[in-house]
Amino acid sequence: MRDTRGRSRCGAPQGETDGDACGERRSRPHGRSDSGTDSRSDSEADDGKSGSGPDGGFVTAETAVVLPVLVVFAMALVWGLLVVAAQIQCVDAARTGARAAARQDPADAVMEVAREAAPRGARVTVSREAGLVRVVVVAAPPVLHGLPFEVREEAVASTEQTAGTAPPEARS
């Protein structure tokens, strides 16, 4: 920002090398550093063009192919973590339901406790047979519901005796 009389706008003489009193900086030729050496790489210094060789766009093409693959891979990892989390919820729900059923809790209370711990939309089945209680929790995989598998867990527990009653085998 110089006026036509050889002085900067703020009145400093034009002879300063790095800038003037106003804080202006002089522009340097492209690729030159303060020491006067060329800061460009050898290939840029030789031909003056960047990426003009026979494989100039090769990295761009590789990135265009690899980037979608990496995104799909990352999405598959996240989906896998969601499936594992649903499996853990099924395990917790089946165990919680089996404990409640083993304590001789009412059937609707057992179902409610198991459904609270289960993934959303899971099917809970409670069955009793010969002193054992079996709770099965089945859920669809999260996000991708069209896949041909289910997340399933089963827990079995021995029924407990309530205080003051005879064991189920002794009653008959």
Secondary structure per residue as TSV (DSSP state, phi and psi in degrees):
chain	resnum	aa	ss	phi	psi
A	1	M	-	360.0	82.0
A	2	R	B	-116.1	148.8
A	3	D	-	-92.1	-178.9
A	4	T	T	-76.8	-8.4
A	5	R	T	-94.5	8.7
A	6	G	S	85.7	10.5
A	7	R	B	-119.9	155.4
A	8	S	B	-75.6	168.9
A	9	R	T	-59.9	-29.8
A	10	C	T	-89.7	0.9
A	11	G	-	98.0	2.9
A	12	A	-	-78.7	148.3
A	13	P	B	-63.5	159.4
A	14	Q	T	-82.2	-5.5
A	15	G	T	-80.9	-0.4
A	16	E	-	-75.7	144.9
A	17	T	S	-90.8	-46.6
A	18	D	S	-89.2	-18.7
A	19	G	B	169.8	175.0
A	20	D	-	-110.9	-173.7
A	21	A	T	-66.9	-18.8
A	22	C	T	-82.5	-6.3
A	23	G	-	93.9	7.5
A	24	E	-	-75.3	147.0
A	25	R	B	-113.3	137.3
A	26	R	-	-77.2	144.2
A	27	S	-	-80.8	146.8
A	28	R	-	-106.9	157.4
A	29	P	-	-61.0	147.4
A	30	H	T	-58.4	131.6
A	31	G	T	86.4	-1.1
A	32	R	B	-103.3	137.6
A	33	S	-	-97.2	-179.8
A	34	D	T	-60.3	-30.1
A	35	S	T	-81.3	-5.8
A	36	G	S	88.8	2.2
A	37	T	-	-89.6	158.5
A	38	D	B	-79.7	125.3
A	39	S	-	-95.9	1.4
A	40	R	S	-79.1	159.8
A	41	S	-	-73.1	168.2
A	42	D	H	-61.6	-39.6
A	43	S	H	-68.2	-36.8
A	44	E	H	-71.4	-35.5
A	45	A	H	-70.6	-32.8
A	46	D	H	-73.0	-52.0
A	47	D	H	-107.0	-10.7
A	48	G	S	77.3	-2.4
A	49	K	-	-117.4	149.4
A	50	S	S	-104.7	125.5
A	51	G	S	69.9	33.4
A	52	S	-	-100.4	8.9
A	53	G	S	-73.3	-175.5
A	54	P	T	-65.0	-22.6
A	55	D	T	-116.0	40.8
A	56	G	T	-60.6	-36.8
A	57	G	T	-104.0	13.0
A	58	F	H	-64.4	-42.1
A	59	V	H	-64.9	-37.8
A	60	T	H	-64.0	-43.0
A	61	A	H	-64.8	-41.8
A	62	E	H	-62.6	-42.9
A	63	T	H	-63.3	-40.1
A	64	A	H	-63.6	-29.2
A	65	V	H	-85.9	-42.4
A	66	V	H	-76.8	-35.2
A	67	L	H	-60.0	-47.2
A	68	P	H	-62.7	-34.3
A	69	V	H	-64.7	-42.4
A	70	L	H	-64.7	-38.2
A	71	V	H	-65.0	-44.7
A	72	V	H	-63.8	-40.5
A	73	F	H	-62.1	-44.1
A	74	A	H	-63.9	-40.0
A	75	M	H	-65.1	-37.8
A	76	A	H	-65.2	-38.6
A	77	L	H	-64.1	-43.3
A	78	V	H	-63.9	-42.9
A	79	W	H	-62.0	-41.8
A	80	G	H	-60.0	-40.5
A	81	L	H	-64.3	-37.7
A	82	L	H	-65.8	-38.0
A	83	V	H	-66.0	-42.7
A	84	V	H	-63.5	-39.8
A	85	A	H	-64.1	-39.7
A	86	A	H	-65.6	-38.4
A	87	Q	H	-62.7	-42.6
A	88	I	H	-63.9	-39.4
A	89	Q	H	-63.8	-38.6
A	90	C	H	-64.6	-41.2
A	91	V	H	-60.9	-47.5
A	92	D	H	-62.7	-41.7
A	93	A	H	-65.9	-42.9
A	94	A	H	-64.8	-43.2
A	95	R	H	-66.3	-42.2
A	96	T	H	-63.0	-44.2
A	97	G	H	-64.2	-40.5
A	98	A	H	-65.8	-39.4
A	99	R	H	-63.8	-43.4
A	100	A	H	-64.9	-41.5
A	101	A	H	-68.3	-36.1
A	102	A	H	-66.4	-27.9
A	103	R	T	-80.4	3.7
A	104	Q	T	69.3	30.6
A	105	D	-	-67.5	154.9
A	106	P	-	-60.2	152.1
A	107	A	H	-60.0	-40.2
A	108	D	H	-69.5	-31.6
A	109	A	H	-69.6	-38.5
A	110	V	H	-62.5	-45.7
A	111	M	H	-62.3	-41.4
A	112	E	H	-65.0	-43.6
A	113	V	H	-64.0	-43.0
A	114	A	H	-67.5	-41.0
A	115	R	H	-67.3	-31.8
A	116	E	H	-64.5	-36.6
A	117	A	H	-87.3	-17.7
A	118	A	S	-79.9	160.2
A	119	P	-	-63.8	158.0
A	120	R	T	-60.7	131.9
A	121	G	T	83.6	8.8
A	122	A	-	-76.3	150.6
A	123	R	E	-98.0	131.1
A	124	V	E	-117.8	130.3
A	125	T	E	-125.3	131.1
A	126	V	E	-120.6	129.9
A	127	S	E	-136.2	149.5
A	128	R	E	-123.0	134.7
A	129	E	E	-155.3	125.2
A	130	A	T	45.4	54.2
A	131	G	T	78.1	5.6
A	132	L	E	-118.5	150.4
A	133	V	E	-118.7	133.2
A	134	R	E	-122.5	126.1
A	135	V	E	-120.3	126.3
A	136	V	E	-118.5	128.9
A	137	V	E	-119.4	125.0
A	138	V	E	-127.1	130.1
A	139	A	E	-135.0	151.0
A	140	A	-	-75.2	149.9
A	141	P	-	-63.9	144.5
A	142	P	S	-68.6	151.7
A	143	V	S	69.2	-61.7
A	144	L	-	-97.1	88.7
A	145	H	T	-79.7	-12.8
A	146	G	T	-83.0	-1.6
A	147	L	S	-74.1	149.7
A	148	P	S	-84.8	36.3
A	149	F	-	-142.3	163.1
A	150	E	-	-127.6	155.6
A	151	V	E	-91.8	123.8
A	152	R	E	-137.4	142.1
A	153	E	E	-146.1	146.4
A	154	E	E	-131.8	137.5
A	155	A	E	-130.1	138.6
A	156	V	E	-123.9	135.9
A	157	A	E	-137.8	151.6
A	158	S	E	-81.5	136.0
A	159	T	-	-69.9	141.0
A	160	E	-	-91.8	153.0
A	161	Q	-	-85.2	139.8
A	162	T	-	-82.0	154.6
A	163	A	T	-62.2	130.4
A	164	G	T	86.3	9.5
A	165	T	-	-119.0	157.7
A	166	A	-	-84.5	156.7
A	167	P	-	-60.4	154.4
A	168	P	T	-57.5	-32.3
A	169	E	T	-72.4	-30.7
A	170	A	T	-80.0	-18.0
A	171	R	-	-71.6	-27.8
A	172	S	-	-84.9	360.0
